[in-house]
């Protein structure tokens, strides 16, 4: 059964102890999910428009970028920008 492994950090370059690093590695390798509730995830102003449900094409469940960095699964008006 997949479990959550909570890690306390508030930045993208945390100073984790060797034990915390080993615990996180073991959790990932065991199929568990790392949960970082205090880690900030800040969107730029240009990215915030993708939070609207009006962006997603009705035949899609999400919007994503392909390997070339092109937007997929959005309305054509958003693909052009």
Secondary structure, DSSP 8 states (H G I E B T S, - for coil): ---EEE---SSSS----HHHHHHHHHHHHTT-EEE-TT------TTTGGGGSTTSB-TT-S--EE-TTS-EESB-HHHHT-
